[in-house]
């Protein structure tokens, strides 16, 4: 047996679904506003990457403004650049 590892392609929708199942906090980078991120828990999404976030908050990259709670929101997939899992440091 060779020391070669087989690589498996991961579908983006599976990563989003894993975040939904585990109710992990995510940070969503916006297409039109690079200074602000939306953070919350994914509670729903569709094939167009429209995402429903619960306990959402506006968070500014350079802390120019305080965080603003938004509650439950729907983010249109067209406005999303990146979805990143938030890992809490211990």
N, C-alpha and C positions, 0 to 999 in steps of 0.2 A: 504494500500500500504506500502510495506516495505521500509526501508531506503537504500536498496541495489542499487548500480549503475551497470548498464550493461556496460561491457567493449567490445570495438569493435577492432578487429584486423586491423592494418594498413599495407597495402602492401608497401614494399620499393619503388616500381616503382611509386606509387602514391605520395610519398614524393618528389622524384626527379621531377616528373611532376609538382608538385606545385611550386617548386623552379624555374622551367623553365617558367611557366606561369607568375609568379610574378617578373621575371627577378631579383631575389635576388642574391647577391654576396654569393659565397660558397667557402669554403676552402677544398681542396682535400688532404688527407693524402696519401702519396705514400708507397707502399709495400716495396720497396728496399731502400728508403732513408728517414729515420726517422727525419733527420735534416731539411728537406725542405718540404714546402707545396706549392701547386699550387692554386692560388686564381683567381676567375673570375666569369662570369655569364654563366650558362648553357643555350645553345641555341639548343641543340639536344642530343639525347641518343637513345640507342637501347636495345634489350632484353639481350644483353651480358654485359650491363653496360658500354659500350664504350660511352664516353661523349665528346661532342664538347663544348669547353669553349671559350667565347669571352672576349676580354680585359684581357687575362690571364697574371699573373705575378708569378714569382718565389719568394717565401718569406721564409726566413730562420728563424727557431724557435728562435735561440739565437742571431739573428742580427749579425752573423759573416760576412755576405756579404750584400751589398745593394740589394734592390728589383730589379729584372730584368724583364722588360716587354717582353712578348712573343707574344702578339697579339691573333689571333684565332688559337686554337690548338685542336687536337684530342688526348684524353687520352684513352688508351686501358684499358678495364675493369679489366684485369689481374693485372694491376699495381696499382689499387685503393684499399686502405684499408678502408677509411672512407670518407664520404662527410658530411660536417658540414656547416650549414647556418651561415653566418657572420652577427651578430647583431651589428649595430652601436650604440654606447653609446651616449646619449644626454646630 
